[in-house]
Amino acid sequence: MSPTPTGRLFGDDLVLTRTFRAPIDDVWASVTEPERTARWFGPWKGDAAPGNSIQVQMALEEGAPWMDMTIDACEQPHRLGLSAVDDYGAWHLELELTETDGVTELRFTQHLTGTENVGEVGPGWEYYLDTLVASREGRPLPDFGEYFPAQREHFESQRTAKPGD
């Protein structure tokens, strides 16, 4: 059975959420500590501070490439903002964590520069966030083939065509 997509477009913001029965500090560690990000995305190296660049390995991508990312904001344990530019365009990412009664919600936002590629981007983030969940629960990592192209239409159907698309 294929995973159900949850991401929603709000203008040019792609928003996905995941909920964890865990304290906020533990979830924060899963998205910021290199040995823990290695379990679901890839490790990173560098001097992590707002305004600094770090190198992040995309360990689940073909060739496991490294990319430079800038830390735009770091408000432990509530908000992390990152940005990067690569061959696929500009990436502006924001992770916001909130905790209520021992349950932490992660709200992941990609601030898009346009929605023309949301059918490819959305399934990718669904996959990575489900990989985060699986890594935290000690389950096998999901298969990307269950996300793309199966979830493309979910995201494309939310697009509002703009002149030039």
N, C-alpha and C positions, 0 to 999 in steps of 0.2 A: 504494500500500500504506500502510495506516494505521500510525502509530507504536505500538509495544507499550508499555503502561503498566508502570511499575516500582514505583510507590509502594505502601507497606504501612502499615497501621494497627497501632500498638502501643498498646493502650488508647485514649487520646484524643490520641495523637501520630501525625501523618501524617509519614512519613519517605520521602524520595526521595534517591537518590544519583546522582552523575555522576562519571566518571573522566576525567582529562585527562593527556595525555602532556606535562606542563609542570611547571616548578618551582612550589612553593607560593606564592612571592611574586608570580608572574605571574597565577595564578588569583585570589589575594587582590585584586590590582589590578582584575581584571575584575568583582569584586563590591563594590568599595568606591570606586573612582575615578569621579567623575561623568561624565567623557567616555567612560569604558568601560561604565558601567552604561547610558548612553544608547543603546548599540548593541543592547541586548537587553531592557531593561526600561523605562528612562527615566532622565534626569539627576536629580540632586538638588542642593540648595543649603542652606547653613547652616553652623553651627559644629559639625563632627562630633567629638563627644567623649561618653563615657559620661554619661548623665543629661541630655544636651541633646536638643532636638528639631530635626529637619531637615525640609525639604519635599522630597518625592519625586514626580516626575511619572510617572504610569502612561501612558507614551507610546503603548502598543499598545492601550489601552482606548478606547472610544468617547468622543470629546471630549478625550482626553489630559488627564484631571484631575490636579490636584496634591493630595497628601494629606500631613498631618503625621505623622511617625513619630518615636518616641523611641528613642534608642540606649541599650539596656539594658546591653550589654556590648560591648567591643571589645578583643580580645586578639590583636593583630596578630602573625603572619598566620594564626592558628588558629581564632578564634571571633568571630562577630559576632551579637549579639542585638538584635532590633528589635521594637517593638510599636506598634500603632496602633488607633484605634477609628474606624469609619466607618459608613455606613448599613447595611452588611452584618454588622456585629458587631465583636468584638475580634479582633485579629490579634497573635499572639505567635510570632515567627519566630526561628529559630536556624540559623546556617550554621557548620558545623565543617569545617575543612580539615586533612588529614593528607597527608604526602608520604613515599613510599618509593621509592627508586631513581629519582628524577626523574618519578614518576607521582603526581599529586595527586588525592585523592578529596575530593569535596564531599558532605557529608551535610547535607541541608536538612531541617529539622523545623519543622512548624507545630504548636504546642501548641494543640489545639482545645479549645473550651469545651463541645463536644458533637459527636457525629458525624453529626447529622441532615443536614448539607449537604455531606458528604464527596464525594458523587457529582458535585457542581459544583466544589468546591474542588480536589480531586485532579487532574482533567484540566487545570485552569488552571495548576497548578504544574508538571505534566509539560510543558505547552506552554512556559512561561517558561524552564524549565531546558534544554529542547531548543533554545530560542531563544538561550540563552547559549552552548551548544555550537556552534550554527551560526555565531554572530557571531565566535567565537574561531577557527573553521575557515575563515572567509571564504565560507561557503555562504549561499544565500538563506534567509531566515527561514521557518520552517514556517507553515502555515495553521492557525489555531485550529479551523477546521471539521473538521480531521482528528482532533481531540482530544475535542471535545464535540459531540454526546452519546455518541460512540462508546466512550469510556472510562468512562462513568458506572457501568456494571454492575461493572467491575473493582473500583471503590472501594466501591460500595454492598454488594457481596457480603462485604466484610470487616467490615461494621458489625455490632455487637451491639446489638440493640434495648434501650433503657433505658425505664423507666417514664416516661410522658409524651411519648415520641417519636411 
